[in-house]
Amino acid sequence: KDLIRPIADLGLLGANLHGYDCAGMSAVTYGLAMQELERADSGIRSFASVQGSLCMYPIYAYGSEEQKKKWLPSMARGEKIGCFGLTEPDFGSNPSGMLTTAEKKGAGYVLHGTKMWITNGTMADLAIVWARLDGKIRGFIVEKGTPGFTANEVTGKLSLRASDTAELAFDRCEIPAENILPGVEGLKGPLGCLNQARYGISWGVLGAAHACFYEALGYSKQRIQFDRPLAGFQLVQRKLAMMATEITKGQLLALRVGRLKDEGKVTPAQISMAKMNNVKVALDCARTTRDILGANGILDEYTSMRHMMNLESVYTYEGTHDIHTLVIGEALTGIPAYK
């Protein structure tokens, strides 16, 4: 939590939004910033991604002017923290199956349901929650302390241990009418937010890959085996060469997607391609680095094993590797294979 204010002071919360005390960065600049945050840890980048892309963005894109003025400046300063409630215990890859409901009651609404795997969940001051209202998916701002709203920490994680992960529960949770997001109906609302976050991930994971690559490079040049540095062996040089090549290709992919995004031309399938490819690249780099480090690779004084465990979660969250593959497949064939 002590990192929140310094991250905010750098303008990295809602960094690519304009106005409301946000930095107004380009998509490419924002992506480069996410790369550097994840070079440290996926949990740090996840915090910034969720705050900006999944919480501030829906208010910015779908909220009323009153909601924007109330929340965005304080969220940009890190004074208010948000989380994003879409995934449920039984519905992750298929959000259209969500069971969380909202019903009109008097001048407001009542929420019932549960959300799972929610980043920033226990420390959040507000949650952007998606629920069915009269059969249509709508977004709601649920403030911390609202009766019937509880956030419980998910324990026992072997991945993203620096990240706050929670289960959100809504039991006859009453919220005022002014807390509904008026500007969107249907799945296009949450999916629009996820596209923002997935783009940031496509850059972020390359930061983790960088951290692993430079750890492997430095270690292999210093570690002596058979009277020579590990870096002098052909097999090790091949591993280093392939890591450097794949990271460079991943950066070029993210850069092109970022430029298309800045031009307003990017498609969801292009973002899926960048997320899918670059997470796989980063995970492969972490595993290869652990391999080069040998037994030392499992020690916490080195970073590759921590990045590897974190990336196992990133491989799954905000669209699994397989689902992004099928998004690309549908864009190519016109046939949705997951339906």
Phi, psi and chi 1 to 4 in degrees:
 res  aa     phi    psi   chi1   chi2   chi3   chi4
   1 LYS       -  -26.3  -69.3 -177.8  179.8  179.4
   2 ASP   -69.9  -11.2   60.2  -59.1      -      -
   3 LEU   -85.8  -14.2  -65.0  176.3      -      -
   4 ILE   -60.8  -50.3  -66.6  174.5      -      -
   5 ARG   -64.9  -44.9 -171.0   53.9 -175.6  -92.9
   6 PRO   -59.6  -38.1  -25.4   34.5      -      -
   7 ILE   -64.1  -42.0  -69.2  172.4      -      -
   8 ALA   -64.4  -40.5      -      -      -      -
   9 ASP   -63.8  -24.2  -70.7  -15.5      -      -
  10 LEU   -81.6   -3.6  -70.7  170.1      -      -
  11 GLY    79.7   22.9      -      -      -      -
  12 LEU   -96.0    5.4  -59.5 -177.2      -      -
  13 LEU  -104.1  116.3  -59.7 -179.0      -      -
  14 GLY    65.5   34.6      -      -      -      -
  15 ALA   -59.7  -33.4      -      -      -      -
  16 ASN   -99.0   15.0   55.2  -14.2      -      -
  17 LEU   -94.2  156.2  -55.9 -178.4      -      -
  18 HIS  -115.0  136.9  -63.8  -92.8      -      -
  19 GLY    80.2 -178.8      -      -      -      -
  20 TYR    56.6   35.9  -52.4   98.6      -      -
  21 ASP    68.5   17.0  -66.4  -17.2      -      -
  22 CYS   -89.4  158.3  -62.3      -      -      -
  23 ALA   -73.8  -26.0      -      -      -      -
  24 GLY    68.6   33.2      -      -      -      -
  25 MET   -70.0  158.2  -64.8  179.6 -174.0      -
  26 SER   -71.7  165.2   69.1      -      -      -
  27 ALA   -62.5  -39.3      -      -      -      -
  28 VAL   -65.3  -45.4  171.5      -      -      -
  29 THR   -61.7  -43.8  -55.3      -      -      -
  30 TYR   -58.6  -44.6  167.6   74.8      -      -
  31 GLY   -60.7  -42.4      -      -      -      -
  32 LEU   -62.0  -37.2  -70.2  166.4      -      -
  33 ALA   -65.7  -42.0      -      -      -      -
  34 MET   -64.2  -35.0  -65.5  -57.2  102.3      -
  35 GLN   -59.3  -43.2  178.0  178.3  -98.8      -
  36 GLU   -71.6  -35.4  -65.5  -51.0  -55.6      -
  37 LEU   -64.7  -40.8  -71.6 -178.9      -      -
  38 GLU   -78.9  -16.1 -165.3  150.4   -7.4      -
  39 ARG   -57.9  -32.4 -175.2 -170.7  -67.1  -97.7
  40 ALA   -78.5  -57.7      -      -      -      -
  41 ASP  -166.8  141.1 -167.8   88.7      -      -
  42 SER   -60.3  -31.5  -61.4      -      -      -
  43 GLY   -65.0  -33.8      -      -      -      -
  44 ILE   -69.9  -45.6  -62.2  173.4      -      -
  45 ARG   -65.7  -37.0 -165.7  -90.4  -49.7  143.4
  46 SER   -59.8  -42.4  -69.7      -      -      -
  47 PHE   -57.5  -50.4  162.7   76.7      -      -
  48 ALA   -66.6  -38.3      -      -      -      -
  49 SER   -63.2  -47.2  -72.7      -      -      -
  50 VAL   -65.6  -44.9  168.1      -      -      -
  51 GLN   -57.6  -48.9  177.1   81.9  -16.7      -
  52 GLY   -83.5  -50.9      -      -      -      -
  53 SER   -84.6  -32.0  -63.9      -      -      -
  54 LEU  -103.5  -17.1  -64.9 -177.1      -      -
  55 CYS  -115.4  -52.4  -60.1      -      -      -
  56 MET   -70.5  -40.7  -63.9  175.5   69.7      -
  57 TYR   -59.8  -47.0  175.8   79.5      -      -
  58 PRO   -62.5  -34.1   17.8  -30.1      -      -
  59 ILE   -66.7  -42.2  -63.8  173.1      -      -
  60 TYR   -65.1  -43.5 -179.9   85.6      -      -
  61 ALA   -87.6  -32.6      -      -      -      -
  62 TYR  -120.4   -7.0  -47.9  133.7      -      -
  63 GLY   -86.8  167.5      -      -      -      -
  64 SER   -78.4  165.4   65.8      -      -      -
  65 GLU   -62.7  -35.8 -171.4   61.1   29.2      -
  66 GLU   -64.3  -41.3  -68.4   75.3   15.5      -
  67 GLN   -64.9  -40.0  -69.6  168.4  -17.5      -
  68 LYS   -63.1  -46.4  -64.3  174.5 -171.4  178.3
  69 LYS   -67.1  -34.0  -70.2  177.8  178.0  177.8
  70 LYS   -71.1  -41.7  177.0  178.7  178.6  179.1
  71 TRP  -106.0  -41.3  -66.2  108.6      -      -
  72 LEU   -62.4  -46.5  -66.1 -179.5      -      -
  73 PRO   -60.4  -43.3  -25.6   36.6      -      -
  74 SER   -70.4  -30.6   58.7      -      -      -
  75 MET   -72.4  -37.3  -65.4  179.6   77.8      -
  76 ALA   -63.4  -32.7      -      -      -      -
  77 ARG   -84.1   -3.1  -66.4 -169.5  -63.9  -92.3
  78 GLY    77.0   12.9      -      -      -      -
  79 GLU   -81.5  -28.2  -63.5  167.0   -1.3      -
  80 LYS  -123.6  134.2  -62.8  -67.9 -175.6 -178.9
  81 ILE  -112.0  141.1  -55.2  -56.8      -      -
  82 GLY  -119.0  162.0      -      -      -      -
  83 CYS  -136.9  171.2   64.9      -      -      -
  84 PHE  -128.9  113.6  179.2   82.4      -      -
  85 GLY  -103.0   94.1      -      -      -      -
  86 LEU  -122.5  -56.5  176.1   63.4      -      -
  87 THR   -61.7  140.4  -63.3      -      -      -
  88 GLU  -120.6  165.9  -62.2 -174.7   -5.1      -
  89 PRO   -54.3  -33.7  -28.7   36.0      -      -
  90 ASP  -110.7    0.3  -64.9  -42.4      -      -
  91 PHE  -140.3  104.1  -68.2   96.7      -      -
  92 GLY  -113.5  -71.8      -      -      -      -
  93 SER   -66.9  -20.5  -65.3      -      -      -
  94 ASN  -115.6   74.9  178.9   23.6      -      -
  95 PRO   -64.6  -19.1   24.7  -34.4      -      -
  96 SER   -66.9  -14.0   63.9      -      -      -
  97 GLY   -89.5    9.1      -      -      -      -
  98 MET   -53.8  144.7   72.6  168.6   62.1      -
  99 LEU  -104.1  -14.6  -61.2  176.1      -      -
 100 THR   -64.4  132.5  -60.1      -      -      -
 101 THR  -125.5  156.6   60.2      -      -      -
 102 ALA  -127.7  143.3      -      -      -      -
 103 GLU  -134.2  146.4   58.0 -179.3  -50.2      -
 104 LYS   -71.1  133.8 -163.6   79.2  171.9   68.3
 105 LYS  -144.7  110.7 -178.5 -179.9  179.6 -178.9
 106 GLY    60.0 -126.1      -      -      -      -
 107 ALA   -90.3    3.7      -      -      -      -
 108 GLY  -138.5 -150.4      -      -      -      -
 109 TYR  -136.9  157.3  -57.7   92.6      -      -
 110 VAL  -123.0  126.9  178.8      -      -      -
 111 LEU  -102.1  140.6  -70.0 -179.4      -      -
 112 HIS  -134.2  133.0  -54.7  -93.2      -      -
 113 GLY   145.5 -174.9      -      -      -      -
 114 THR  -138.7  139.8  -55.6      -      -      -
 115 LYS  -120.0  148.7  -58.8  -64.8 -176.8  178.1
 116 MET  -133.2  153.0 -171.5   63.1  177.6      -
 117 TRP    63.1   47.7  -54.7  114.1      -      -
 118 ILE   -97.7  110.3  -51.1  -56.3      -      -
 119 THR   -67.5  139.2  -61.4      -      -      -
 120 ASN    72.1   10.0  -60.7  -11.0      -      -
 121 GLY   -59.9  -45.4      -      -      -      -
 122 THR   -80.3  -23.5   67.0      -      -      -
 123 MET   -99.4   -0.5   65.6  179.2  176.1      -
 124 ALA   -70.8  141.4      -      -      -      -
 125 ASP   -88.4  -19.1  -61.3  -71.3      -      -
 126 LEU  -150.3  151.6   69.0  151.3      -      -
 127 ALA  -123.6  134.2      -      -      -      -
 128 ILE   -90.0  109.1  -55.8  -62.6      -      -
 129 VAL  -114.3  133.3  179.8      -      -      -
 130 TRP  -105.8  130.8  -58.6   92.1      -      -
 131 ALA  -148.8  162.0      -      -      -      -
 132 ARG   -85.7  124.5  -68.2 -171.4 -178.1  -80.6
 133 LEU  -123.0  112.7  174.6   65.2      -      -
 134 ASP    53.6   39.7  -62.4  -33.1      -      -
 135 GLY    84.5   -8.0      -      -      -      -
 136 LYS  -110.5  140.0  -63.1  178.9 -179.7  178.4
 137 ILE   -77.0  124.8  -65.5  174.8      -      -
 138 ARG  -128.6  157.9  -60.4  -64.6  -57.0  -91.3
 139 GLY  -104.4  142.1      -      -      -      -
 140 PHE  -132.4  145.1  -60.6   86.1      -      -
 141 ILE   -95.3  115.4  -59.9  171.9      -      -
 142 VAL  -111.6  119.0 -176.1      -      -      -
 143 GLU   -88.0  145.5  -59.7 -178.5   43.8      -
 144 LYS   -56.8  140.1 -174.1  175.0 -174.8  177.5
 145 GLY    90.6   -5.9      -      -      -      -
 146 THR   -65.5  128.0  -58.5      -      -      -
 147 PRO   -54.5  134.3  -26.9   36.0      -      -
 148 GLY    91.3   -3.8      -      -      -      -
 149 PHE  -109.5  119.6  171.5   32.5      -      -
 150 THR  -129.4  148.7   57.1      -      -      -
 151 ALA  -126.8  122.1      -      -      -      -
 152 ASN  -117.4  131.2  -57.6  -55.8      -      -
 153 GLU   -65.3  137.6  179.7 -175.2    2.2      -
 154 VAL   -86.1  121.3  174.1      -      -      -
 155 THR  -108.1  167.4   60.4      -      -      -
 156 GLY    81.8   14.7      -      -      -      -
 157 LYS   -72.0  138.7  -66.5 -174.2  -60.2  177.6
 158 LEU  -101.6    3.3  -62.2  176.5      -      -
 159 SER  -140.4  152.3  177.2      -      -      -
 160 LEU    50.3   46.8  -70.0  176.3      -      -
 161 ARG   -70.7  -20.2  -70.9  165.0   60.2   85.7
 162 ALA   -84.7   -3.7      -      -      -      -
 163 SER  -100.0  144.7 -174.9      -      -      -
 164 ASP   -85.4  109.8  170.6   17.5      -      -
 165 THR  -118.4  134.5  -50.8      -      -      -
 166 ALA  -142.2  163.9      -      -      -      -
 167 GLU  -104.7  130.6  176.1 -170.3   54.2      -
 168 LEU  -104.7  133.7  -51.7 -177.5      -      -
 169 ALA  -124.6  139.6      -      -      -      -
 170 PHE  -126.7  111.0  -52.5   93.3      -      -
 171 ASP  -121.6   99.3 -179.3   13.4      -      -
 172 ARG    51.8   47.7  -62.5 -176.2  -63.1  -82.8
 173 CYS   -83.9  111.5  177.5      -      -      -
 174 GLU   -92.6  127.6  -63.6 -171.4   18.9      -
 175 ILE  -128.3  150.2   59.5  173.7      -      -
 176 PRO   -72.4  158.7   24.5  -32.7      -      -
 177 ALA   -60.3  -32.9      -      -      -      -
 178 GLU   -71.7   -2.9   60.9  -94.9   24.8      -
 179 ASN   -96.2    4.5  -80.5   27.2      -      -
 180 ILE   -84.2  143.3 -167.8  170.7      -      -
 181 LEU   -80.4  114.3  -63.7  175.9      -      -
 182 PRO   -79.9  -13.8   29.3  -34.7      -      -
 183 GLY   -93.9    8.1      -      -      -      -
 184 VAL  -157.1  147.8   71.0      -      -      -
 185 GLU  -133.6  147.6  -70.2 -175.9    0.1      -
 186 GLY    90.3 -180.0      -      -      -      -
 187 LEU   -67.5  -18.5  -91.0  178.9      -      -
 188 LYS   -61.5  -22.9   63.9 -178.5 -179.9 -179.3
 189 GLY   -65.3  -64.7      -      -      -      -
 190 PRO   -64.4  -35.0   18.8  -30.9      -      -
 191 LEU   -67.0  -32.9  -66.4 -177.9      -      -
 192 GLY   -63.5  -37.8      -      -      -      -
 193 CYS   -66.7  -44.0  -56.8      -      -      -
 194 LEU   -62.8  -33.8  -72.7  169.6      -      -
 195 ASN   -62.8  -36.4  -82.3  -31.7      -      -
 196 GLN   -62.9  -45.8  -55.8  -62.1  -45.8      -
 197 ALA   -70.1  -39.8      -      -      -      -
 198 ARG   -64.0  -35.1  -70.6  162.3  175.9  166.7
 199 TYR   -61.9  -45.7  166.2   72.0      -      -
 200 GLY   -61.6  -37.2      -      -      -      -
 201 ILE   -62.0  -39.9  -70.1  171.5      -      -
 202 SER   -60.0  -30.5   74.1      -      -      -
 203 TRP   -83.8  -44.5  -83.8  104.8      -      -
 204 GLY   -56.2  -47.4      -      -      -      -
 205 VAL   -62.0  -25.9  -68.1      -      -      -
 206 LEU   -68.9  -24.3  -63.8  175.5      -      -
 207 GLY   -66.5  -42.8      -      -      -      -
 208 ALA   -62.5  -40.6      -      -      -      -
 209 ALA   -62.6  -41.8      -      -      -      -
 210 HIS   -58.3  -48.4  -93.2  125.8      -      -
 211 ALA   -57.3  -42.9      -      -      -      -
 212 CYS   -67.9  -45.4  -67.3      -      -      -
 213 PHE   -58.5  -47.8  169.0   75.8      -      -
 214 TYR   -69.6  -28.8  -75.7  110.9      -      -
 215 GLU   -66.5  -43.9 -178.7  166.9   82.2      -
 216 ALA   -64.1  -43.0      -      -      -      -
 217 LEU   -63.2  -49.6  179.6   63.0      -      -
 218 GLY   -63.4  -44.1      -      -      -      -
 219 TYR   -63.6  -44.8 -176.7   90.2      -      -
 220 SER   -67.8  -25.1   65.8      -      -      -
 221 LYS   -80.9  -19.8  -69.1  166.4   72.7  173.5
 222 GLN  -102.9  -28.4  -64.9  175.2    2.3      -
 223 ARG   -77.4  122.8  175.3   74.4  167.6  178.8
 224 ILE  -100.6  126.8  -55.5  -61.1      -      -
 225 GLN  -138.0  138.5  -71.9  -68.4  -43.9      -
 226 PHE    52.6   40.2  -58.1  102.7      -      -
 227 ASP    67.7   20.9  -57.5  -40.1      -      -
 228 ARG  -152.4  159.5   65.7 -167.8  -58.3 -172.1
 229 PRO   -65.1  147.2  -18.6   30.3      -      -
 230 LEU   -53.5  -35.0  -77.8  177.7      -      -
 231 ALA   -64.1  -14.0      -      -      -      -
 232 GLY   -85.1   -4.1      -      -      -      -
 233 PHE   -92.8  142.1  -69.3   93.5      -      -
 234 GLN   -59.7  -43.2  -70.1 -177.8   -4.9      -
 235 LEU   -62.5  -39.8  -73.2  175.1      -      -
 236 VAL   -68.2  -42.2  175.1      -      -      -
 237 GLN   -61.4  -37.2  -72.6 -167.1    5.9      -
 238 ARG   -62.8  -43.2 -177.9 -175.7 -174.6  -80.1
 239 LYS   -61.5  -43.8  -68.3  170.5 -175.8  175.7
 240 LEU   -64.6  -42.1  -66.1  170.3      -      -
 241 ALA   -64.1  -41.0      -      -      -      -
 242 MET   -69.1  -39.2  -66.4  -51.5  -62.9      -
 243 MET   -61.2  -48.8  -80.8 -163.3  -76.7      -
 244 ALA   -60.8  -39.6      -      -      -      -
 245 THR   -67.0  -46.8  -60.0      -      -      -
 246 GLU   -67.8  -37.0  -68.4  -56.8  -43.6      -
 247 ILE   -63.6  -43.3  -68.9  170.5      -      -
 248 THR   -62.5  -44.0  -59.1      -      -      -
 249 LYS   -61.9  -40.8  -72.5  160.3   61.2  178.6
 250 GLY   -63.0  -40.5      -      -      -      -
 251 GLN   -64.3  -40.3  -74.6 -178.1  -51.0      -
 252 LEU   -64.8  -38.5  -71.2  170.6      -      -
 253 LEU   -63.8  -47.4  175.7   56.5      -      -
 254 ALA   -64.2  -38.3      -      -      -      -
 255 LEU   -63.4  -43.5  177.2   62.9      -      -
 256 ARG   -65.8  -43.4  179.2   59.4 -177.7  149.3
 257 VAL   -62.6  -40.3  170.4      -      -      -
 258 GLY   -62.6  -41.2      -      -      -      -
 259 ARG   -66.9  -39.9  -73.8  176.4  172.7  167.7
 260 LEU   -62.8  -38.2  -72.7  170.7      -      -
 261 LYS   -64.7  -42.6 -164.0  170.8 -173.5  -59.0
 262 ASP   -63.3  -28.8  -80.0  -32.4      -      -
 263 GLU   -87.5   -2.4  -64.6  169.4    5.4      -
 264 GLY    72.4   24.7      -      -      -      -
 265 LYS  -114.5   -5.1  -61.5  177.6 -179.2  178.3
 266 VAL   -70.4  148.8   74.5      -      -      -
 267 THR  -111.1  156.0   67.8      -      -      -
 268 PRO   -56.6  -37.5  -27.7   36.2      -      -
 269 ALA   -65.4  -34.9      -      -      -      -
 270 GLN   -66.7  -40.0  -69.5  165.9  -23.0      -
 271 ILE   -65.3  -39.9  -65.8  173.6      -      -
 272 SER   -60.9  -40.8  -75.1      -      -      -
 273 MET   -61.9  -43.5 -179.5 -179.2  -72.3      -
 274 ALA   -66.3  -44.2      -      -      -      -
 275 LYS   -64.0  -49.2 -164.9  -88.6 -174.3 -177.3
 276 MET   -59.3  -51.9  177.6 -163.3   73.1      -
 277 ASN   -65.5  -47.1  179.4   79.7      -      -
 278 ASN   -74.1  -31.4  -70.0    0.6      -      -
 279 VAL   -65.8  -41.9  176.8      -      -      -
 280 LYS   -62.0  -43.0  177.2   67.1  161.5   55.1
 281 VAL   -59.1  -46.8  165.4      -      -      -
 282 ALA   -65.2  -42.3      -      -      -      -
 283 LEU   -64.9  -41.0 -170.9   51.6      -      -
 284 ASP   -62.4  -39.0  -73.1  -13.5      -      -
 285 CYS   -65.8  -40.2  -74.5      -      -      -
 286 ALA   -64.3  -42.9      -      -      -      -
 287 ARG   -67.5  -39.6  -69.7  169.7  173.8  164.3
 288 THR   -65.9  -39.7  -60.0      -      -      -
 289 THR   -63.2  -45.0  -62.2      -      -      -
 290 ARG   -57.8  -38.6 -150.8  -67.0  -53.4  159.3
 291 ASP   -63.8  -45.9  176.1   36.2      -      -
 292 ILE   -65.3  -36.1  -68.8  173.2      -      -
 293 LEU   -76.1  -11.7  -92.0   60.8      -      -
 294 GLY    62.6 -139.8      -      -      -      -
 295 ALA   -62.1  -33.2      -      -      -      -
 296 ASN   -60.9  -22.4  -76.1  -29.7      -      -
 297 GLY   -64.7  -18.4      -      -      -      -
 298 ILE   -89.4   -3.8   72.5  167.1      -      -
 299 LEU   -82.5  146.1  -63.0  175.7      -      -
 300 ASP   -76.6   -4.0   61.7    7.1      -      -
 301 GLU   -76.0  -14.0   66.5 -179.3  -82.3      -
 302 TYR  -107.2  161.1  -63.2   98.5      -      -
 303 THR   -99.5  -18.2   65.9      -      -      -
 304 SER   -63.4  -39.5   59.0      -      -      -
 305 MET   -68.5  -38.2 -166.9   76.5  163.3      -
 306 ARG   -64.9  -46.5  173.8  168.7   52.5   82.9
 307 HIS   -61.3  -39.5  -79.3  -58.9      -      -
 308 MET   -60.1  -46.9 -174.4 -163.9  -49.8      -
 309 MET   -65.5  -40.9  -67.7 -170.3  -65.6      -
 310 ASN   -60.6  -44.9  -74.4  -18.2      -      -
 311 LEU   -68.2  -23.2  -70.9  164.3      -      -
 312 GLU   -60.2  -35.6  -72.3  -70.8   -7.7      -
 313 SER   -73.6  -42.6  -71.0      -      -      -
 314 VAL   -64.0  -31.4 -175.8      -      -      -
 315 TYR   -59.4  -29.0 -168.6   80.1      -      -
 316 THR   -99.7  -41.6  -64.3      -      -      -
 317 TYR   -78.8  158.5   76.0   26.6      -      -
 318 GLU    54.3   45.1  -62.6 -166.1   31.5      -
 319 GLY   100.2  111.7      -      -      -      -
 320 THR   -66.8  164.6   68.7      -      -      -
 321 HIS   -56.2  -43.4 -175.1   85.3      -      -
 322 ASP   -67.0  -41.7  -73.0   -8.3      -      -
 323 ILE   -64.2  -42.2  -71.5  -64.9      -      -
 324 HIS   -63.8  -34.6  -76.0  -61.8      -      -
 325 THR   -60.3  -42.0  -58.4      -      -      -
 326 LEU   -73.3  -29.3  -63.2 -179.0      -      -
 327 VAL   -62.3  -43.4  169.0      -      -      -
 328 ILE   -65.3  -41.9  -61.5  167.4      -      -
 329 GLY   -59.8  -40.8      -      -      -      -
 330 GLU   -66.0  -38.6 -179.4 -178.5    4.8      -
 331 ALA   -63.9  -32.9      -      -      -      -
 332 LEU   -79.9  -38.1  -65.5  173.5      -      -
 333 THR  -106.2  -22.4   66.1      -      -      -
 334 GLY    81.5    6.3      -      -      -      -
 335 ILE  -114.0  117.0  -56.4  170.8      -      -
 336 PRO   -78.9  101.2   27.5  -31.1      -      -
 337 ALA   -72.8  -15.5      -      -      -      -
 338 TYR   -93.2    8.6   40.0   76.8      -      -
 339 LYS  -109.3      -  -68.6 -175.4  178.7  179.0
